[in-house]
Amino acid sequence: MAKPRKEAYMSELIFNLNRFVEDSAASRKVKGVKTLPENCFLSQAITGDYQAFTALYAEDAVLTAFAAKYSKFELDHYDSIVNELAADFMNLHNGLFLVNLSDTEDVESTLEPPVLEPPEEPFTLHSKIWVLPVDFSFGTVNFVLSE
C-alpha cells in the first residue's frame, strides 16, 4: 500500500489555489470524516502507484464564484459550465501534484476523467477521508482527499 501523502497534497493544493484562483485563499484545519455530503460529486480518482479519491464541494453561488475566479470568465449563475470549470481546476491541481510525486519519489500514477454529475452508485472511498475547508473572499470551498 502506498504511503499517505495528505500533507504534501494539501500543501500543494493551497499553493495552487493561491496561484490560480485567489492569492488570499486561506485554509482552515483539515478534518477527518466518515462520509461525504450529497452535494459532493465533482470528483476525480487517482490510480496507479498512489491511489486516491479527490473531490470538491460548495454552495452553488460559491462554486460559481470559484469557477469565475479560476477561469477569468464572467459567470452569473450556477450551471454545468461551472462544474466543468471547477473540475478543470481539480484536474490541473491533481496533474501538477502527480508530476511532483513522480519527480520527487518515482511514484507513477494517472488521473481518471473528472466526474461532473452525481453518480448512480455511491463513490468507493479509501479508508481515510479528509476535508479541507478553504476560505476565499466569496465563500468557502471544501476539498476532499481520500487515500
Sine and cosine of phi, psi and omega as CSV:
sin_phi,cos_phi,sin_psi,cos_psi,sin_omega,cos_omega
0.00,0.00,0.67,-0.74,-0.02,-1.00
-0.93,0.36,0.54,-0.84,-0.01,-1.00
-0.95,0.31,0.48,-0.88,0.01,-1.00
-0.88,0.47,0.61,-0.79,0.00,-1.00
-0.76,-0.65,0.45,0.89,-0.06,-1.00
-0.81,0.58,-0.75,0.66,-0.08,-1.00
-0.87,0.48,-0.72,0.69,0.01,-1.00
-0.90,0.44,-0.67,0.75,-0.01,-1.00
-0.89,0.46,-0.75,0.66,-0.05,-1.00
-0.92,0.39,-0.63,0.77,0.02,-1.00
-0.89,0.46,-0.72,0.69,0.02,-1.00
-0.92,0.38,-0.54,0.84,0.05,-1.00
-0.87,0.50,-0.75,0.66,0.01,-1.00
-0.88,0.47,-0.67,0.74,0.05,-1.00
-0.84,0.54,-0.74,0.67,-0.04,-1.00
-0.94,0.34,-0.56,0.83,0.07,-1.00
-0.90,0.43,-0.68,0.73,0.04,-1.00
-0.92,0.40,-0.56,0.83,-0.04,-1.00
-0.97,0.23,-0.67,0.74,-0.16,-0.99
-0.95,-0.32,-0.25,0.97,-0.07,-1.00
-0.89,-0.46,-0.92,0.40,-0.06,-1.00
-0.44,-0.90,0.82,-0.58,-0.13,-0.99
-0.95,0.31,-0.02,1.00,0.06,-1.00
-0.95,-0.30,0.25,0.97,0.02,-1.00
-0.85,0.52,0.75,-0.66,-0.04,-1.00
-0.76,-0.65,0.81,-0.58,-0.02,-1.00
-1.00,0.08,0.48,-0.88,0.15,-0.99
-0.99,-0.15,-0.17,-0.99,-0.01,-1.00
-0.95,0.31,0.70,-0.72,0.09,-1.00
-0.92,0.38,0.68,-0.73,0.04,-1.00
-0.81,-0.58,0.64,-0.77,0.08,-1.00
-0.99,0.15,0.64,-0.77,0.03,-1.00
-0.72,-0.69,0.28,-0.96,0.02,-1.00
-0.98,-0.19,-0.46,0.89,0.00,-1.00
-0.64,-0.77,0.25,-0.97,0.03,-1.00
-0.96,-0.28,0.50,-0.86,0.05,-1.00
-0.93,0.37,0.36,-0.93,-0.03,-1.00
-0.87,0.50,-0.52,0.85,-0.04,-1.00
-0.98,0.18,0.12,0.99,0.03,-1.00
-0.99,-0.12,1.00,-0.04,0.02,-1.00
-0.74,-0.67,-0.24,0.97,0.09,-1.00
-0.96,0.28,0.94,-0.33,-0.16,-0.99
-0.55,-0.84,0.20,-0.98,0.07,-1.00
-0.43,-0.90,0.73,-0.69,0.03,-1.00
-1.00,-0.09,0.57,-0.82,0.11,-0.99
-0.93,-0.37,0.78,-0.62,-0.02,-1.00
-0.82,-0.57,0.33,-0.94,0.02,-1.00
0.87,-0.49,-0.56,-0.83,-0.01,-1.00
-0.86,0.51,-0.63,0.78,0.09,-1.00
-0.94,-0.35,0.79,-0.61,-0.01,-1.00
-0.86,-0.51,0.71,-0.70,-0.01,-1.00
-0.38,-0.92,0.27,-0.96,0.12,-0.99
-0.87,-0.49,0.75,-0.66,0.01,-1.00
-0.82,-0.57,0.48,-0.88,-0.01,-1.00
-0.33,-0.95,0.17,-0.99,0.13,-0.99
-0.53,-0.85,0.44,-0.90,0.07,-1.00
-0.41,-0.91,0.43,-0.90,0.02,-1.00
-0.23,-0.97,0.16,-0.99,0.13,-0.99
-0.89,0.46,0.47,-0.88,-0.07,-1.00
-0.82,0.58,-0.70,0.71,-0.02,-1.00
-0.91,0.43,-0.62,0.79,0.00,-1.00
-0.94,0.35,-0.68,0.73,0.02,-1.00
-0.90,0.45,-0.59,0.81,0.06,-1.00
-0.90,0.44,-0.71,0.71,0.02,-1.00
-0.91,0.41,-0.63,0.78,0.06,-1.00
-0.86,0.51,-0.75,0.66,-0.01,-1.00
-0.88,0.47,-0.63,0.77,0.01,-1.00
-0.91,0.41,-0.70,0.71,0.01,-1.00
-0.89,0.45,-0.70,0.71,-0.02,-1.00
-0.90,0.43,-0.73,0.68,-0.13,-0.99
-1.00,0.08,-0.32,0.95,-0.10,-1.00
0.92,0.39,0.38,0.92,0.09,-1.00
-0.99,-0.13,0.42,-0.91,0.13,-0.99
-1.00,0.06,0.89,-0.46,0.02,-1.00
-0.81,-0.59,0.79,-0.61,-0.05,-1.00
-0.92,-0.40,-0.06,1.00,0.05,-1.00
-0.42,-0.91,0.38,-0.93,0.00,-1.00
-0.97,0.23,0.76,-0.65,0.10,-1.00
-0.36,-0.93,-0.17,-0.99,-0.07,-1.00
-0.90,0.44,-0.46,0.89,0.05,-1.00
-0.89,0.45,-0.63,0.78,0.03,-1.00
-0.86,0.50,-0.72,0.69,0.02,-1.00
-0.87,0.49,-0.68,0.74,0.00,-1.00
-0.89,0.46,-0.67,0.74,-0.02,-1.00
-0.94,0.34,-0.64,0.77,0.05,-1.00
-0.90,0.43,-0.66,0.75,0.04,-1.00
-0.92,0.40,-0.54,0.84,0.05,-1.00
-0.89,0.45,-0.67,0.75,0.06,-1.00
-0.88,0.48,-0.72,0.69,-0.01,-1.00
-0.85,0.52,-0.68,0.73,0.02,-1.00
-0.89,0.45,-0.67,0.74,0.04,-1.00
-0.88,0.47,-0.78,0.62,-0.03,-1.00
-0.88,0.48,-0.75,0.66,-0.03,-1.00
-0.88,0.47,-0.62,0.78,0.03,-1.00
-0.90,0.44,-0.70,0.71,0.03,-1.00
-0.89,0.45,-0.65,0.76,0.04,-1.00
-0.88,0.48,-0.70,0.72,-0.02,-1.00
-0.93,0.36,-0.57,0.82,0.08,-1.00
-0.89,0.46,-0.71,0.70,0.02,-1.00
-0.90,0.44,-0.64,0.77,0.03,-1.00
-0.89,0.45,-0.65,0.76,0.03,-1.00
-0.91,0.42,-0.71,0.70,-0.04,-1.00
-0.92,0.39,-0.62,0.79,-0.11,-0.99
-1.00,-0.07,-0.44,0.90,-0.10,-1.00
-0.77,-0.64,0.09,1.00,-0.05,-1.00
0.81,0.58,0.59,0.81,0.04,-1.00
-0.99,-0.16,0.84,-0.54,-0.05,-1.00
-0.95,-0.32,0.88,-0.48,0.02,-1.00
-0.66,-0.75,0.26,-0.96,0.03,-1.00
-0.74,-0.67,0.26,-0.97,0.01,-1.00
-0.97,-0.22,0.70,-0.72,0.19,-0.98
-0.99,0.17,0.35,-0.94,0.08,-1.00
-0.87,0.49,0.57,-0.82,0.04,-1.00
-0.89,0.45,0.50,-0.87,0.11,-0.99
-0.99,-0.11,0.81,-0.58,-0.09,-1.00
-0.94,-0.35,-0.17,0.99,-0.03,-1.00
-0.80,-0.60,0.42,-0.91,0.08,-1.00
-0.84,0.55,0.74,-0.67,-0.02,-1.00
-0.96,0.27,0.39,-0.92,0.06,-1.00
-0.95,0.31,-0.57,0.82,0.03,-1.00
-0.94,-0.34,0.51,-0.86,0.05,-1.00
-0.87,0.50,0.49,-0.87,0.05,-1.00
-0.90,0.44,0.53,-0.85,0.17,-0.99
-1.00,-0.04,0.92,-0.38,-0.04,-1.00
-0.98,-0.19,0.35,-0.94,0.07,-1.00
-0.99,0.12,0.02,-1.00,-0.13,-0.99
-0.93,0.36,-0.50,0.87,0.00,-1.00
-0.94,-0.34,0.76,-0.65,0.01,-1.00
-0.77,-0.64,0.83,-0.56,0.03,-1.00
-0.85,-0.53,0.55,-0.84,0.10,-1.00
-0.84,-0.54,0.77,-0.64,0.05,-1.00
-0.91,-0.41,0.97,-0.26,0.10,-0.99
-0.96,0.27,0.73,-0.69,0.03,-1.00
-0.83,-0.55,0.81,-0.59,-0.01,-1.00
-1.00,-0.04,0.74,-0.67,0.09,-1.00
-0.86,-0.51,0.11,-0.99,0.04,-1.00
-0.89,0.46,-0.37,0.93,-0.07,-1.00
-0.97,-0.25,0.01,1.00,0.02,-1.00
0.66,-0.75,-0.18,-0.98,-0.08,-1.00
-0.93,-0.35,0.75,-0.66,0.12,-0.99
-0.92,-0.38,0.71,-0.71,0.00,-1.00
-0.98,-0.21,0.78,-0.62,0.00,-1.00
-0.94,-0.35,0.69,-0.73,-0.10,-0.99
-0.91,-0.42,0.67,-0.74,0.16,-0.99
-0.72,-0.69,0.81,-0.59,0.08,-1.00
-0.81,-0.58,0.85,-0.53,0.01,-1.00
-0.65,-0.76,0.00,0.00,0.00,0.00
